[in-house]
Amino acid sequence: MNYYDQHAQEFFDGTINVEMESLYRKFLPLVNKGDDILDAGCGSGRDSKAFKELGFKVHAIDASPVLAKLAEKLIEQPVQITTFQEFKSNKCFDAIWACASLLHVSFNELPHSFLNLSKYLKNNGVFYCSFKYGNDEVDRNGRKFTNLDETLLKTVLADTPLVIKTTWQTGDLREGRESEKWLNAILIKESL
């Protein structure tokens, strides 16, 4: 999180205006108006703001206190400062949105992160996540990334109540980075 604390404004400025409609079109039809969405790793708050404007209730979390403060100003509500592994809530959500956030969790800790977040997702709830496409862990510019392909995603989810509804690949939505590939997934929480 040191990277995001030290580069919060730069990250905010670089992500706040990224066009996300293509991803929203896959996720939002699976969520009902007025539903509660957990924005897990909200970053700049861009997606929380969009969801609020579309009539959803949003609870935003992020592990970077500096980035959380910037997001709070944008979305005009508190952002809970926590990691995915330590997240707790007294409510369950209809959907979870984890856009380019879980990719900073080490491969060994990903199953626990998915398991913990899924505790706060209602049965049959929708969980969107995205990872840079690959099958390795890399350090890049002071940040750690866990890259996943479809096979590794299945492995990570094996001991959770989350099942893959669909996966698809996209290019990076940020200008100049379209050649970077992403794995996107819609997961559903099965009733136990």
Buried (B, 14 or more C-beta within 10 A) or exposed (E): BEBBEEBBEEBBEEBBEBEBEEBBEBBBEBBEEEBBBBBBBBBBBBBBBBBBEEEBBBBBBBBBEBBBEBBBEBBEBEBBBBBBBEBEBEEBBBBBBBBBBBBBBEBEBBBBBBBBBBEBBBEEBBBBBBBBBBEEEEEEEEBEBBBBBBEBBBEBBEEBBBEBBEBEEBEBBEEEEEEEBBBBBBBBBEEE
